[in-house]
Amino acid sequence: LNGWVELGCRGTPLAETASTEAGLAALDDAARLIAGVARVDCSGLDGLPVDHGGELRRDLTEIVRESEPEMLSIFESILDALEAGPGRIHLRKGDMTLSNILVDGDSITGLIDWDDCGLTRRPLTDLADLILSWTWRKEGMSRSDAMAWLLSATPAPLASGLDPARLLNIVEGERHEFCLAVLQSWLDHAHNEFKHPRSRGREGRVESLLLEPMARIAPHLARWIRD
């Protein structure tokens, strides 16, 4: 089914568009699509895994314990906060990156790569995917810097015009919930990367995907992780 959907899509990946203005307009439209998907209440779908069904916690906790045990308590506090989400379960596209959004000018013509579509407690994770992808592909920000910016008290719009507050307003989302979604997006990305056999053993991979971002955002966590 995923293949048939992608065959019917035409356009240029948003990651490859040269116009910042058109790209930002497409982000607005993508935020509206995300809002529509997030409204789908999947709470009655019993038996299906939610947010990887515990696999993410098991796998990433093992990596942190082996690599930097001093950071394990911080990491577990993040996981606890994410698992303590509201009772409602939502649909999520997953992997909502600029490469998976096809555009013609400033109009979205297709969303591709639905392999990671699933259920989540964090309906704004697709929005977090989208914004983080823009910061990496269009702004050249590191993962650590992008997360520290988004989790700061009041992230100012970037020089390009990217404004998280504007996109959050489009989806009618709450700031606290969005910041938790940023954490979920980060861990989902790391978890997917470590599924590849060579990724975990690559030099510096654990540091760049997990340890460095965690150290960078540690000063901001108390603001968003509540007891």
Disulfide bonds with the S-S distance in Angstrom:
none
